[in-house]
Amino acid sequence: MEITTWIVNAFAEGHFSGNQAGVCILNSPINEIAMLNIAKDLGFSETAFAVRTGKGNSFDLRWFTPGEEVDLCGHATLGAAFVIFELGLIEASRVDFETKSGLISVEIDNNGYLSLTLEREDPLSSNMDLGQVSEMLGVEVLELFETKRDLFAVVSDSSVLKSIKPDLDLIAALPFRAVVATCGPSAGVSDYSLRLFGPKVSIPEDPATGSVQAVLGPFWKARLGKDVFGATQMSQRGGKLRVNVVGDKVIVQGKVVTVMKGSIELKE
């Protein structure tokens, strides 16, 4: 079986920025072991596997890190949609993905921006110790909140956010997928900024993350009194995202850049 495989940068301002993802377009389903092995070989934080459902513009979509399957990945979803549009697999400007996290839709506009629509996720208070999390990140944490997947730490400003030196072993021992550090407006940078550390799922630091904006958008909306944000992910590669909170939805926008096109030969 020959699998169409692209490497893309999502939430990128150009080449060598944003979050890299592998995207595999399948003619028919393959087993989980094969998908995990492909994700290991490609070596990106996530690889997306899409296969047509046979229903209109709909695809089944799954995401794998080099270590395991995950239930949601924003940047690889954006990447999968981009490849589907680029290959001309559908004529519409919207693709629907059936996933373990429910139905996710991505639209593309005339300027090449892709919009990922996520279910809004309001943050919950956390019982984690501020001092303990401050020690893990190597900076003072002002506030904590959480979701069922992630722990969020608020720091004072972008200079503190940049200076974080995480203890990945301590973070991996937490009962969360990842720790997300965030701060509010920074002059000339963005409305809010973030960094994400997920050693438990084989992601020491994620370059650019779409899924957590479903939490950060509503959080910063409550703090800043606005609905539309420019967000910056202060990783080494850097990521730029547009975030719009609309009722019970959060729309995350970004651009995707092609890095490489090819195929994988999978022996039956």
NORKAMO-V80627 format. One record per pair of residues at least 6 apart in sequence whose ideal C-beta (glycine too) atoms are under 7 Angstrom apart, sorted by the first residue. I is the first residue (numbers start at 1). J is the second residue. Records with the same first field share a line. If there is no record, write none. Layout:
I = J, J
//
This chain:
1 = 266, 268
2 = 263, 265
3 = 24, 26, 263, 264, 266
4 = 25, 263
5 = 22, 23, 24, 262, 263, 264
6 = 23, 83, 258, 260, 261
7 = 20, 22, 259, 260
8 = 21, 23, 79, 82, 83, 256, 257, 258, 259
9 = 15, 17, 18, 19, 20, 256, 257, 259
10 = 18, 19, 21, 75, 78, 79, 208, 254, 256
11 = 18, 19, 75, 208, 210, 239, 240, 241, 254
12 = 18, 255, 256, 257
13 = 240
14 = 257
15 = 257
17 = 237, 238
18 = 207, 208, 237, 239, 257
19 = 45, 75, 206, 207, 208, 239
20 = 44, 259
21 = 44, 46, 47, 48, 75, 76, 79
22 = 39, 42, 44, 47
23 = 48, 79, 80, 83
24 = 38, 47, 48, 49
25 = 50, 83, 87
26 = 49, 50, 51
28 = 51
29 = 51
30 = 266
32 = 69
34 = 266
35 = 49, 62, 64
36 = 64
38 = 47, 264
39 = 47, 64, 65, 66
40 = 66
43 = 66
45 = 65, 203, 206
46 = 63, 64, 65, 70, 73, 76
47 = 64, 76
48 = 61, 63, 76, 77, 79, 80
49 = 62
50 = 59, 60, 61, 80, 84
51 = 59, 60
52 = 59
53 = 59, 60, 98
57 = 90, 92, 94, 95, 96
58 = 96, 98
59 = 84, 95, 97
60 = 98
61 = 77, 80, 97, 98, 99
62 = 69
63 = 69, 70, 73, 76
65 = 201, 202, 203
66 = 202
67 = 201, 202
68 = 201
70 = 201
71 = 100, 101
72 = 101, 211
73 = 211
74 = 116, 209, 210, 211, 252
75 = 208, 209, 210
77 = 97, 104, 106, 116, 210
78 = 106, 114, 116, 210, 254, 256
79 = 256
81 = 95, 106, 114
82 = 114, 256
84 = 90, 95
85 = 108
93 = 107, 108
94 = 105, 106, 107
95 = 106
96 = 103, 105
97 = 104
104 = 116, 117
105 = 117
106 = 114, 115, 116
107 = 115
108 = 114
112 = 255
113 = 253, 254, 255
114 = 253, 254, 256
115 = 251, 253
116 = 210, 252
117 = 249, 251
118 = 211, 214, 249, 250, 252
119 = 214, 248, 249
120 = 214, 218, 245, 248, 249, 250
121 = 147, 214, 215
122 = 218
123 = 145, 146, 147, 152, 215, 219
124 = 145, 146, 147
125 = 145
126 = 144, 145, 146, 151
128 = 144, 151
130 = 141, 144
133 = 141, 144, 153
134 = 140, 141
136 = 166, 167, 170, 171
137 = 153, 164, 166, 181
138 = 164, 165, 166
139 = 155, 160, 163, 164
140 = 155
141 = 153, 154, 155
142 = 154, 155, 156
143 = 154
144 = 151, 152, 153
145 = 152
146 = 152, 176
147 = 215
149 = 176, 177
150 = 176, 177, 178, 180, 212
151 = 174, 176, 179
152 = 180, 182, 215
153 = 179, 181
154 = 182, 183
155 = 161, 181, 183
156 = 183
157 = 183, 186
158 = 183, 186, 189, 193, 234
160 = 183
161 = 181, 183, 193, 195, 234
162 = 234
164 = 181, 195
166 = 197
168 = 197, 199, 204
171 = 179, 197, 199
172 = 199, 200
177 = 198, 200, 201
178 = 196, 197, 198
179 = 197
180 = 194, 196, 212
181 = 194, 195
182 = 192, 193, 194, 216
183 = 192, 193
184 = 192, 220, 223, 224
185 = 191, 192
186 = 193
189 = 232
190 = 230, 231, 232
191 = 220, 224, 229, 230, 231
192 = 216, 220, 229, 231
193 = 231, 232, 234
194 = 216, 231, 233
195 = 205, 233, 234, 235
196 = 205, 206, 209, 212
197 = 204, 205
198 = 206
205 = 235
206 = 235
207 = 233, 235, 237, 239
208 = 233, 235, 239, 241
209 = 233
210 = 241, 252
213 = 231, 241, 243, 250, 252
214 = 250
217 = 229, 243, 245, 250
218 = 245, 250
220 = 229
221 = 227, 245
227 = 244, 245
228 = 244
229 = 243
230 = 242
231 = 241, 243
232 = 240
233 = 239
240 = 254
241 = 252, 253, 254
242 = 253, 254
243 = 250, 252
244 = 251
//
